[in-house]
Amino acid sequence: MSREKLPTVYILASRRNGTTYVGVTSDLPLRISQHRLGTFKGFSDRYGVKLLVWFEQHATMEAAIQREKRIKKWNRSWKLRMIEESNPDWRDLAEDFGFAPLR
């Protein structure tokens, strides 16, 4: 069974107010799994950025990529404020997709 592709911008964090990573994908559950397994060697793996703290779905991949680029240019306080507005406890939203809690 194939999953529906949903262009999504997401933010991962190492912990509350910790290091953040902004990304884009068409398959959020798969991408979460890749980050948690360390499939991609790079920033998120190096800094232990694995908590899904914010995401936003878009109608097209082009729109999602444009939004990701915009958010990446924001200063840190704007990103943290956006996370706090929708997820004030910095809960790991990946658990809503069936992922086991990290710790």
C-alpha positions in Angstrom: 0.0 0.0 0.0 1.5 3.4 -1.0 1.1 6.5 1.2 -0.2 9.7 -0.2 2.6 12.2 -0.9 2.1 15.4 1.1 4.6 18.2 0.6 5.6 19.2 4.1 8.0 21.7 5.7 9.2 20.6 9.1 11.4 21.6 12.0 13.4 19.2 14.1 15.1 20.1 17.4 17.7 18.5 19.6 15.7 19.5 22.7 13.6 22.5 23.9 15.3 25.7 22.7 18.1 23.5 21.3 19.6 23.1 17.9 17.0 23.2 15.1 16.9 21.9 11.6 14.4 23.0 8.8 13.6 20.6 6.0 11.1 19.7 3.3 9.8 16.3 2.2 6.9 14.7 0.4 6.8 11.8 2.9 7.1 13.0 6.5 6.9 9.6 8.3 9.7 8.3 6.0 11.9 11.4 6.5 11.4 11.2 10.3 12.5 7.6 10.3 15.6 8.5 8.2 16.5 11.3 10.6 16.1 9.0 13.7 18.1 6.2 12.1 20.9 8.6 11.0 20.5 7.6 7.4 21.7 11.0 6.2 25.1 12.0 7.5 25.1 15.7 8.0 23.8 18.4 10.2 20.8 16.7 11.9 22.8 13.5 12.5 25.9 15.4 13.8 23.8 17.5 16.3 21.3 14.9 17.4 18.4 16.8 15.9 15.5 14.2 16.0 12.5 15.7 17.7 9.7 16.7 15.3 8.5 20.0 16.9 6.7 21.7 14.0 5.4 20.9 10.5 3.2 22.5 7.8 1.7 20.7 4.8 1.4 22.3 1.4 -0.6 21.7 -1.8 2.5 21.5 -4.0 6.2 20.6 -3.5 7.1 24.0 -5.1 5.1 25.8 -2.4 6.7 23.7 0.3 10.2 24.4 -1.0 9.5 28.1 -1.2 8.3 28.1 2.4 11.3 26.1 3.6 13.7 28.6 2.0 11.8 31.5 3.5 11.9 30.0 7.0 15.6 29.1 6.7 16.4 32.8 6.3 14.5 33.8 9.4 16.4 34.6 12.6 16.3 32.0 15.3 13.9 33.8 17.6 11.2 33.9 14.8 11.6 30.1 14.4 11.4 29.5 18.1 8.3 31.7 18.4 6.6 29.8 15.6 7.3 26.5 17.4 6.1 27.9 20.7 2.8 29.1 19.2 1.8 25.7 17.9 3.7 23.4 20.2 4.4 25.3 23.5 5.6 22.1 25.3 7.9 21.1 22.5 6.2 17.7 22.3 7.7 15.3 19.8 5.0 15.3 17.1 6.4 12.2 15.6 4.6 10.2 18.3 1.4 11.2 16.5 2.7 9.3 13.5 3.2 6.1 15.6 6.9 6.7 16.4 8.2 5.6 19.9 9.1 8.3 22.3 12.8 9.4 22.2 14.9 9.3 25.3 
